């Protein structure tokens, strides 16, 4: 159902603008969260490139927390444990691991591409509402100015 913005009152326009602000904030936040997860998958996929025969047996630091590490040795360069969600890990060979992360990255890219047009549409709608609000405010000010001019005369 299409609504003519010029037929709405200023309080209605203000309410619509507030709603559009909330919707754009939600969509922007969703895209941001998807991009954070996507970046993690890209980093995980890229880190699999380190697993090759020339690095087998090399020493490395194994993270226990984000700020604490223990020394370790890279023994198996052919297999990895992949977190598939909700605390489940699946053993995969390196190529399967790369393919898993590629699928996840592609899925997230598609989700971002689905949300992007909706976000642009909400921004355009908000801009239209702001323009109509400004037009109505100018009309209101000019009416008040002309009324105060006729009262003085």
N, C-alpha and C positions, 0 to 999 in steps of 0.2 A: 504494500500500500504506500503510494507516494504521498508525501506531505509537502505542500507549498510553504517554504520557510517564511515567506513574507506575510503569511496569514497568522503566524504564531506571535504571541505576545513576548515582551522582553523576558519575563520570568520563565516562560516555556523554553525560549531559546537558551537561556542560562542553564536550565535543567538539562537540555539536550547537549549542550556543550560539555557539561560536567560528565554526562554519561559517555560521550565520545572520548573525553580525556581518560576516563577509567578504562575504556575498551582499548585505546591505543597503548596505554601503559601496560595492560595485561598482555597484549600481542607483542609489544616490544620486549617485555620480560621473558615471554615464552621463547622468542627467537634467540635472545641472549642465552637462556639456559640450554637450548638445543646446540648453540654454537660452542658452549663450554664443553658439553659432552662430546661433540664432534671433534674438537681439538684434542681431547684425551684419546679418542680412538685413532686419530691421525698420528699422535705421538707414539701410541702403542704399536701401531703398524710399522712406523719408521724404525722403532727400536728393534724390531725383529731382524733388521738388516745387519745388526751386529752379530747375530748368530750364524757364524760360518766356521768352517773347519780351521781357518787360520787363528781364530780366537779361542779354540778349544784348549782348556787347561790354563787359561790366563786368569790372573787374580782380578777381583772386582769387589766393589762395596755393595752389600745387600742391605736394602733399607728395612729397618725394624719399625720405625715410625717416620714421619716426614722430616725429623731432625736427628735421627739416630741410625747409625749403620754399623754393620759388622763385616769383617773381611770374609771373602768367599772365593771359590774357585769355580770357573765355568766348566762343568764336566760334560753336560749333554747339550750339544748345539743343534740337535735334530728335533727336539720336542719342547713344548711349552705348555703351561697350564693357563687356560684362558678363563677369566671370570665371565660367565654367561648370565649372571644376574642372581639375585636373592641368595648369595653365598654359595652358589654352585660353580665348580670349576671343572673344565673338561680338558683332558690332555689332547693336544693336537700337534701334528708336525708343523714346521715353520710355514710352509706354503699354505696349509689349511688355516693356520692362524692369520696369515696375511689376507686370505680370502674372506675369513670371518669379519675382520676389521673393515675390509673394503665394503662388504655388504652393509655393515652398520653405518659407515660413513655415507654411503649412497642413500640409505633410508633416511638418515637425518637431513641430508641435502634436499631430498624431495619434500620432507615435512616443512623445512624452512621456506622452500619455494611455494608451498601451498599457503603458508601464512602471510608471506610478503605482500601479495596483492590485496588481501583483506586489510592489512595495516595501511597500505597506501590509500585504499578507499576510505578508511576511517579518517585519515589525515585530511583528505580532500573534503569530506563531509564537514569536518570540524572547521576547516578554512571557510567553507561556504556559510556556516552558521555564524562565524565571527564577522564575516563581511556584512551579513544581514543585520546582525546586532549593531555594528558600527553605523550602518545606514539608518536604522531606526533611532539610534541615539542622536545622530545629526539632525534628523527630522524633529525629534523631541526638543532639542536645543533651539532649533530655528523657530519652532512654534512658540516656545517660551520667550524667545527674544522678541518675536513679532507681537506677542500678547503684552509684554512689558512695554514695548514701544507704543502700542495703542492705548495703554492705560495712562501713560504720561501725557498723551495728547489731549 
